[in-house]
Structure formats: C-alpha cells, structure tokens
Amino acid sequence: MSISADEVNYLIYRYLQENGYAHTAFTFAYESLVAKSSVAYTDVPPGALIAFLQKGLEYVSIEEHIQEVCIYLFYPFWQSFGE
C-alpha cells in the first residue's frame, strides 16, 4: 500500500479547511494544485488525516512490540548457535 503526493496534499488541504484555516487552505490548494488533481473529487471522511496518522503510529508501536517479544522469546535459542 502506498500513498501519492497528491493524496497527502489533499488530506492536508482538508485538515486545514476542517480546522478553520481557510486562508492557509486556499494558499496551500493553489500552490499544491490540489484542485487540478483527480484526488480532489474523492469522498474523504472528516478527520481523515488525523485518523491516518494515528493508525500509522499504532502500526509502528505494534511493530516495535513484536520485535521486543521476538527478541525475548528467541534470544536464548540464538545464543545456543554461538557456542
């Protein structure tokens, strides 16, 4: 799964609009050409940028936890190969 620059720009634009930064949103949309991208006509739920970032942080946290658990569980096994 990947996300394009146009999609990121649209999420930022929507975030700015939703949080009352109308002038900043307008300027950002003009400079990033959000209105000319195909992403501008997609249906994106409110708060999408924050939700996307939160899920990303949760994923990173889960990944770190899995690495810690694997090291804890398999370290004794790896040590036996060193002897």
Number of C-alpha atoms within 10 A of each C-alpha: 2 4 7 9 10 18 16 14 19 25 23 18 23 21 18 18 15 13 10 10 13 13 11 13 19 15 12 17 19 12 9 16 14 21 13 12 13 10 17 18 11 9 7 13 10 12 13 14 18 13 12 12 11 12 12 12 12 12 12 12 12 12 11 12 12 12 12 11 11 11 13 11 11 10 11 10 11 11 9 8 7 6 5
